[in-house]
Amino acid sequence: MTLPSPDDVLAQWRADEAAARSRQQQDTGLASPALLAGKTGLQQMQAMLDGLAPRPPISETLDFQLIAVEDGLAVFQGRPQFKHYNPLGSVHGGWFATLLDSALGCSVHTTLPVGRGYTTLEFKVNLVRALSDKVPLVRAIGKVVHRGRQVTTAEATLVGHDGKLYAHASTTCLLFDLPPA
């Protein structure tokens, strides 16, 4: 089996982003409670991906995009830019953390039944390689590792189109019943 070249992966990622942007709302904001009511977490995330719910404001501020969701999986894609640099001349660790946190939290969110919510109890990031604006795109891929009744854990990686690992992270989330509307 032949693996795709980095150029082929980059072309596919750009196509995936263009397709996601064409479906998603261009404006940012918060989804109305009425829009989310009666939906599972996966249905809520799918509504955002399909343009039925607005993109969160942070995605515009930090230049990242929801690309895909499945049960227990969330993929975000980001474009590292000079405006994300720290004083040391590379992308700020907070940018890494935001993409990873989004992938982690949303992977957990996709597993929620109607009437359940979550909050992050713990979040750990390992930065393993510097990132600059010379890297055109990166993906944060979050996957649920354990689903429990009260606690769910997830892991995520931040990778470049060439397969390089830039960071990885893990989270523990507390699950709870949402109050009645």
Backbone as CSV, one residue per row, in Angstrom:
resi,resn,N_x,N_y,N_z,CA_x,CA_y,CA_z,C_x,C_y,C_z
1,MET,0.842,-1.176,0.000,0.000,0.000,0.000,0.891,1.244,0.000
2,THR,0.640,2.144,-0.912,1.408,3.376,-1.026,0.719,4.479,-0.238
3,LEU,1.475,5.136,0.623,0.944,6.261,1.388,0.919,7.509,0.509
4,PRO,-0.066,8.377,0.714,-0.102,9.609,-0.078,1.078,10.505,0.271
5,SER,1.535,11.265,-0.705,2.640,12.191,-0.479,2.153,13.363,0.365
6,PRO,3.074,14.080,1.031,2.663,15.276,1.778,1.920,16.289,0.905
7,ASP,2.327,16.428,-0.351,1.635,17.358,-1.247,0.193,16.902,-1.496
8,ASP,-0.004,15.587,-1.648,-1.353,15.057,-1.846,-2.207,15.258,-0.590
9,VAL,-1.601,15.048,0.570,-2.323,15.252,1.831,-2.712,16.721,1.973
10,LEU,-1.788,17.625,1.690,-2.072,19.048,1.783,-3.205,19.439,0.831
11,ALA,-3.181,18.933,-0.377,-4.254,19.223,-1.337,-5.595,18.714,-0.815
12,GLN,-5.601,17.525,-0.227,-6.847,16.975,0.324,-7.332,17.801,1.509
13,TRP,-6.411,18.206,2.385,-6.793,19.028,3.535,-7.367,20.366,3.088
14,ARG,-6.771,20.947,2.056,-7.311,22.216,1.537,-8.707,22.008,0.958
15,ALA,-8.907,20.897,0.263,-10.231,20.590,-0.290,-11.235,20.343,0.829
16,ASP,-10.816,19.628,1.869,-11.700,19.378,3.024,-12.106,20.689,3.682
17,GLU,-11.143,21.608,3.820,-11.437,22.897,4.443,-12.395,23.715,3.580
18,ALA,-12.167,23.717,2.272,-13.059,24.458,1.373,-14.478,23.896,1.441
19,ALA,-14.604,22.578,1.488,-15.926,21.958,1.585,-16.591,22.302,2.914
20,ALA,-15.827,22.263,3.997,-16.386,22.596,5.319,-16.816,24.062,5.354
21,ARG,-15.974,24.949,4.831,-16.320,26.376,4.822,-17.566,26.655,3.980
22,SER,-17.728,25.912,2.889,-18.900,26.148,2.036,-20.192,25.722,2.723
23,ARG,-20.109,24.749,3.633,-21.300,24.282,4.363,-21.574,25.113,5.602
24,GLN,-20.526,25.558,6.271,-20.689,26.211,7.565,-21.049,27.677,7.419
25,GLN,-21.691,28.200,8.460,-22.019,29.617,8.484,-20.733,30.432,8.526
26,GLN,-20.735,31.528,7.810,-19.564,32.397,7.811,-19.540,33.270,9.057
27,ASP,-20.718,33.594,9.581,-20.790,34.386,10.800,-20.522,33.507,12.003
28,THR,-20.006,34.130,13.054,-19.792,33.403,14.297,-20.833,33.842,15.309
29,GLY,-20.997,33.038,16.327,-21.957,33.356,17.375,-22.211,32.138,18.229
30,LEU,-23.321,32.167,18.940,-23.705,31.050,19.796,-25.036,30.494,19.300
31,ALA,-25.148,29.197,19.291,-26.399,28.563,18.879,-27.471,28.833,19.927
32,SER,-28.682,29.028,19.470,-29.785,29.257,20.406,-30.111,27.957,21.130
33,PRO,-30.533,28.067,22.392,-30.935,26.854,23.124,-32.024,26.076,22.395
34,ALA,-32.935,26.776,21.720,-34.011,26.092,20.994,-33.455,25.224,19.860
35,LEU,-32.400,25.698,19.206,-31.799,24.936,18.114,-31.152,23.645,18.623
36,LEU,-30.583,23.698,19.814,-29.862,22.549,20.368,-30.764,21.588,21.138
37,ALA,-31.922,22.057,21.568,-32.819,21.252,22.406,-33.225,19.959,21.696
38,GLY,-33.207,18.880,22.459,-33.646,17.585,21.937,-32.646,16.894,21.034
39,LYS,-31.446,17.441,20.912,-30.417,16.841,20.054,-29.326,16.198,20.908
40,THR,-28.788,15.111,20.401,-27.616,14.518,21.040,-26.416,15.426,20.785
41,GLY,-25.330,15.169,21.478,-24.119,15.945,21.246,-23.626,15.821,19.817
42,LEU,-23.704,14.615,19.261,-23.270,14.422,17.877,-24.162,15.214,16.927
43,GLN,-25.467,15.219,17.164,-26.383,15.990,16.313,-26.102,17.491,16.430
44,GLN,-25.749,17.964,17.613,-25.409,19.378,17.794,-24.146,19.735,17.015
45,MET,-23.124,18.884,17.104,-21.878,19.141,16.386,-22.103,19.055,14.874
46,GLN,-22.935,18.111,14.446,-23.233,17.974,13.023,-23.972,19.206,12.513
47,ALA,-24.840,19.789,13.359,-25.555,21.008,12.977,-24.565,22.144,12.708
48,MET,-23.517,22.233,13.518,-22.496,23.259,13.285,-21.759,22.973,11.981
49,LEU,-21.381,21.724,11.784,-20.651,21.340,10.582,-21.488,21.588,9.324
50,ASP,-22.806,21.401,9.431,-23.709,21.561,8.283,-24.222,22.981,8.104
51,GLY,-23.782,23.918,8.942,-24.174,25.308,8.780,-25.509,25.667,9.388
52,LEU,-26.075,24.787,10.212,-27.352,25.073,10.868,-27.148,25.817,12.185
53,ALA,-25.948,25.774,12.711,-25.580,26.491,13.935,-24.332,27.314,13.617
54,PRO,-24.182,28.464,14.250,-23.019,29.315,13.943,-21.709,28.712,14.457
55,ARG,-20.629,29.139,13.822,-19.291,28.767,14.290,-18.990,29.569,15.547
56,PRO,-18.251,28.995,16.499,-17.910,29.764,17.701,-16.944,30.893,17.369
57,PRO,-17.055,32.032,18.062,-16.194,33.185,17.767,-14.694,32.881,17.832
58,ILE,-14.271,31.993,18.722,-12.841,31.691,18.861,-12.262,31.120,17.568
59,SER,-13.091,30.439,16.774,-12.581,29.844,15.536,-12.157,30.907,14.533
60,GLU,-12.820,32.046,14.552,-12.428,33.151,13.675,-11.190,33.851,14.226
61,THR,-11.179,34.078,15.519,-10.056,34.778,16.150,-8.739,34.040,15.930
62,LEU,-8.761,32.711,16.060,-7.525,31.932,15.979,-7.379,31.134,14.682
63,ASP,-8.235,31.391,13.709,-8.100,30.803,12.370,-8.090,29.271,12.370
64,PHE,-9.139,28.684,12.928,-9.272,27.244,12.813,-10.708,26.884,12.492
65,GLN,-10.906,25.669,12.033,-12.166,25.260,11.435,-12.501,23.828,11.816
66,LEU,-13.750,23.583,12.132,-14.238,22.214,12.312,-14.268,21.541,10.954
67,ILE,-13.679,20.355,10.866,-13.594,19.626,9.599,-14.479,18.391,9.594
68,ALA,-14.523,17.664,10.706,-15.287,16.412,10.724,-15.654,16.044,12.157
69,VAL,-16.795,15.371,12.297,-17.200,14.786,13.579,-17.820,13.417,13.319
70,GLU,-17.588,12.540,14.254,-18.214,11.222,14.306,-18.401,10.916,15.776
71,ASP,-19.046,9.826,16.071,-19.207,9.420,17.460,-17.829,9.201,18.081
72,GLY,-17.477,10.027,19.071,-16.193,9.897,19.760,-15.012,10.496,19.031
73,LEU,-15.242,11.283,17.976,-14.155,11.849,17.172,-14.504,13.273,16.748
74,ALA,-13.517,14.166,16.815,-13.664,15.524,16.293,-12.339,15.948,15.680
75,VAL,-12.413,16.566,14.494,-11.218,17.006,13.778,-11.344,18.498,13.484
76,PHE,-10.323,19.238,13.894,-10.225,20.670,13.602,-8.968,20.899,12.789
77,GLN,-9.010,21.905,11.928,-7.859,22.253,11.105,-7.526,23.719,11.338
78,GLY,-6.242,24.000,11.490,-5.817,25.374,11.738,-4.712,25.802,10.805
79,ARG,-4.621,27.112,10.644,-3.622,27.728,9.786,-2.714,28.568,10.673
80,PRO,-1.524,28.054,11.044,-0.616,28.851,11.870,-0.186,30.109,11.114
81,GLN,-0.280,31.243,11.774,0.055,32.508,11.134,0.966,33.336,12.035
82,PHE,1.608,34.328,11.432,2.507,35.195,12.179,1.789,35.857,13.355
83,LYS,0.524,36.193,13.195,-0.219,36.836,14.282,-0.417,35.910,15.486
84,HIS,-0.086,34.627,15.356,-0.178,33.675,16.471,1.169,33.494,17.179
85,TYR,2.190,34.240,16.772,3.536,34.076,17.316,3.657,34.610,18.743
86,ASN,4.550,33.965,19.486,4.955,34.448,20.806,6.214,35.305,20.636
87,PRO,6.735,35.899,21.706,7.937,36.738,21.585,9.190,35.963,21.162
88,LEU,9.160,34.630,21.265,10.330,33.822,20.894,10.397,33.541,19.396
89,GLY,9.355,33.917,18.634,9.392,33.750,17.193,8.786,32.460,16.672
90,SER,7.883,31.870,17.428,7.158,30.683,16.955,5.709,30.792,17.430
91,VAL,4.874,29.885,16.937,3.461,29.910,17.305,3.324,29.678,18.812
92,HIS,2.518,30.504,19.442,2.293,30.464,20.885,1.666,29.125,21.298
93,GLY,2.111,28.606,22.433,1.569,27.355,22.947,0.064,27.405,23.198
94,GLY,-0.454,28.584,23.474,-1.893,28.723,23.666,-2.678,28.423,22.406
95,TRP,-2.087,28.685,21.241,-2.746,28.353,19.975,-2.834,26.837,19.829
96,PHE,-1.709,26.143,20.099,-1.713,24.679,20.097,-2.816,24.179,21.029
97,ALA,-2.799,24.712,22.256,-3.721,24.244,23.299,-5.175,24.459,22.905
98,THR,-5.477,25.584,22.270,-6.860,25.850,21.887,-7.356,24.851,20.852
99,LEU,-6.544,24.559,19.847,-6.958,23.573,18.846,-7.127,22.191,19.488
100,LEU,-6.171,21.813,20.315,-6.249,20.505,20.960,-7.438,20.428,21.912
101,ASP,-7.667,21.478,22.701,-8.792,21.507,23.628,-10.116,21.408,22.867
102,SER,-10.201,22.070,21.729,-11.414,22.001,20.914,-11.656,20.579,20.427
103,ALA,-10.611,19.932,19.924,-10.753,18.557,19.440,-11.113,17.599,20.579
104,LEU,-10.473,17.777,21.724,-10.757,16.924,22.880,-12.200,17.099,23.350
105,GLY,-12.580,18.351,23.636,-13.914,18.620,24.158,-15.007,18.205,23.193
106,CYS,-14.798,18.504,21.925,-15.844,18.154,20.950,-15.930,16.652,20.715
107,SER,-14.820,15.929,20.844,-14.905,14.460,20.744,-15.761,13.916,21.879
108,VAL,-15.613,14.484,23.075,-16.461,14.090,24.212,-17.899,14.515,23.943
109,HIS,-18.084,15.722,23.431,-19.427,16.256,23.156,-20.202,15.330,22.219
110,THR,-19.528,14.732,21.245,-20.212,13.855,20.289,-20.802,12.611,20.932
111,THR,-20.379,12.283,22.137,-20.860,11.059,22.800,-22.044,11.319,23.728
112,LEU,-22.438,12.584,23.884,-23.465,12.917,24.864,-24.867,12.583,24.367
113,PRO,-25.658,11.913,25.209,-27.074,11.736,24.868,-27.836,13.034,25.139
114,VAL,-29.053,13.105,24.672,-29.904,14.266,24.926,-29.995,14.483,26.436
115,GLY,-29.853,15.734,26.875,-30.018,16.073,28.281,-28.769,15.950,29.133
116,ARG,-27.637,15.633,28.509,-26.389,15.517,29.261,-25.413,16.602,28.813
117,GLY,-24.552,17.038,29.738,-23.530,18.018,29.455,-22.203,17.544,30.019
118,TYR,-21.181,18.356,29.851,-19.856,18.009,30.375,-19.087,19.273,30.699
119,THR,-18.070,19.121,31.487,-17.103,20.186,31.734,-15.736,19.532,31.893
120,THR,-14.705,20.278,31.546,-13.339,19.764,31.643,-12.883,19.781,33.095
121,LEU,-12.394,18.637,33.560,-11.795,18.543,34.895,-10.288,18.754,34.844
122,GLU,-9.669,18.271,33.770,-8.210,18.308,33.656,-7.846,18.287,32.186
123,PHE,-6.770,19.013,31.851,-6.338,19.143,30.467,-4.814,19.218,30.470
124,LYS,-4.157,18.341,29.729,-2.691,18.266,29.696,-2.225,18.353,28.259
125,VAL,-1.247,19.225,28.004,-0.692,19.407,26.663,0.807,19.142,26.691
126,ASN,1.280,18.431,25.678,2.711,18.219,25.470,3.079,18.824,24.124
127,LEU,3.900,19.880,24.143,4.392,20.489,22.914,5.692,19.786,22.556
128,VAL,5.742,19.142,21.396,6.923,18.347,21.059,7.748,18.930,19.919
129,ARG,7.216,19.951,19.234,7.948,20.558,18.122,7.426,21.977,17.940
130,ALA,8.331,22.903,17.647,7.918,24.281,17.373,7.112,24.327,16.080
131,LEU,6.255,25.328,16.001,5.386,25.494,14.836,5.522,26.927,14.341
132,SER,5.615,27.094,13.012,5.726,28.429,12.427,4.706,28.575,11.303
133,ASP,4.654,29.779,10.755,3.738,30.026,9.649,4.228,29.407,8.340
134,LYS,5.369,28.749,8.357,5.845,28.015,7.186,5.099,26.686,7.033
135,VAL,4.439,26.232,8.094,3.596,25.034,8.030,2.208,25.512,7.609
136,PRO,1.737,25.092,6.432,0.497,25.678,5.917,-0.761,25.308,6.701
137,LEU,-0.865,24.078,7.159,-2.049,23.616,7.887,-1.648,22.555,8.896
138,VAL,-2.386,22.507,9.999,-2.249,21.426,10.969,-3.644,20.932,11.323
139,ARG,-3.703,19.701,11.787,-4.969,19.120,12.228,-4.864,18.664,13.669
140,ALA,-5.902,19.001,14.422,-6.074,18.490,15.784,-7.145,17.411,15.698
141,ILE,-6.765,16.203,16.054,-7.648,15.050,15.944,-7.901,14.516,17.348
142,GLY,-9.129,14.660,17.822,-9.497,14.236,19.164,-10.314,12.963,19.129
143,LYS,-9.972,12.029,20.006,-10.676,10.741,20.078,-10.962,10.388,21.531
144,VAL,-12.179,9.951,21.783,-12.545,9.487,23.121,-11.837,8.166,23.392
145,VAL,-11.253,8.057,24.573,-10.545,6.850,24.987,-11.436,6.006,25.888
146,HIS,-12.159,6.664,26.811,-13.014,5.961,27.776,-14.310,6.736,27.961
147,ARG,-15.426,6.012,27.872,-16.729,6.614,28.134,-17.291,6.001,29.404
148,GLY,-17.534,6.836,30.358,-18.151,6.369,31.584,-19.451,7.115,31.828
149,ARG,-20.146,6.760,32.895,-21.393,7.440,33.220,-21.141,8.838,33.754
150,GLN,-20.038,9.022,34.485,-19.723,10.321,35.075,-18.438,10.945,34.556
151,VAL,-17.526,10.129,34.044,-16.228,10.629,33.581,-15.917,10.047,32.201
152,THR,-15.443,10.905,31.312,-14.985,10.473,29.994,-13.596,11.058,29.778
153,THR,-12.714,10.266,29.170,-11.371,10.740,28.850,-11.174,10.726,27.341
154,ALA,-10.300,11.612,26.877,-10.007,11.699,25.449,-8.549,12.083,25.250
155,GLU,-8.041,11.781,24.056,-6.688,12.140,23.659,-6.754,12.827,22.303
156,ALA,-5.777,13.689,22.030,-5.719,14.378,20.745,-4.281,14.559,20.309
157,THR,-4.100,14.626,18.994,-2.793,14.927,18.419,-2.931,16.144,17.514
158,LEU,-1.848,16.904,17.401,-1.762,18.026,16.469,-0.675,17.656,15.471
159,VAL,-1.073,17.419,14.216,-0.154,16.923,13.198,-0.156,17.829,11.975
160,GLY,0.971,17.826,11.267,1.092,18.534,10.004,0.745,17.627,8.844
161,HIS,0.602,18.225,7.667,0.254,17.452,6.467,1.339,16.443,6.095
162,ASP,2.550,16.661,6.603,3.662,15.751,6.324,3.782,14.641,7.367
163,GLY,2.804,14.579,8.275,2.804,13.532,9.296,3.563,13.882,10.557
164,LYS,4.202,15.054,10.609,4.955,15.443,11.802,4.000,15.740,12.954
165,LEU,4.368,15.247,14.124,3.621,15.512,15.347,4.150,16.796,15.975
166,TYR,3.256,17.744,16.255,3.640,19.002,16.889,3.274,19.027,18.373
167,ALA,2.199,18.337,18.721,1.778,18.299,20.126,0.768,17.178,20.306
168,HIS,0.603,16.777,21.562,-0.473,15.835,21.902,-1.024,16.238,23.260
169,ALA,-2.245,15.816,23.520,-2.926,16.262,24.735,-3.907,15.196,25.211
170,SER,-4.323,15.362,26.454,-5.347,14.481,27.018,-6.253,15.307,27.923
171,THR,-7.447,14.782,28.151,-8.399,15.461,29.021,-9.218,14.446,29.796
172,THR,-9.713,14.904,30.923,-10.720,14.182,31.708,-11.893,15.125,31.851
173,CYS,-13.074,14.633,31.496,-14.274,15.465,31.546,-15.313,14.843,32.471
174,LEU,-15.982,15.696,33.232,-17.068,15.302,34.116,-18.372,15.422,33.346
175,LEU,-19.183,14.366,33.362,-20.480,14.357,32.697,-21.571,14.584,33.738
176,PHE,-22.643,15.271,33.329,-23.733,15.577,34.265,-25.032,15.778,33.514
177,ASP,-26.130,15.690,34.247,-27.440,15.968,33.666,-27.616,17.473,33.569
178,LEU,-28.139,17.923,32.439,-28.439,19.341,32.252,-29.743,19.683,32.982
179,PRO,-29.859,20.896,33.503,-31.127,21.274,34.129,-32.228,21.342,33.084
180,PRO,-33.465,21.096,33.479,-34.573,21.198,32.504,-34.651,22.618,31.933
181,ALA,-35.051,22.692,30.664,-35.139,24.005,29.986,-36.231,24.858,30.599
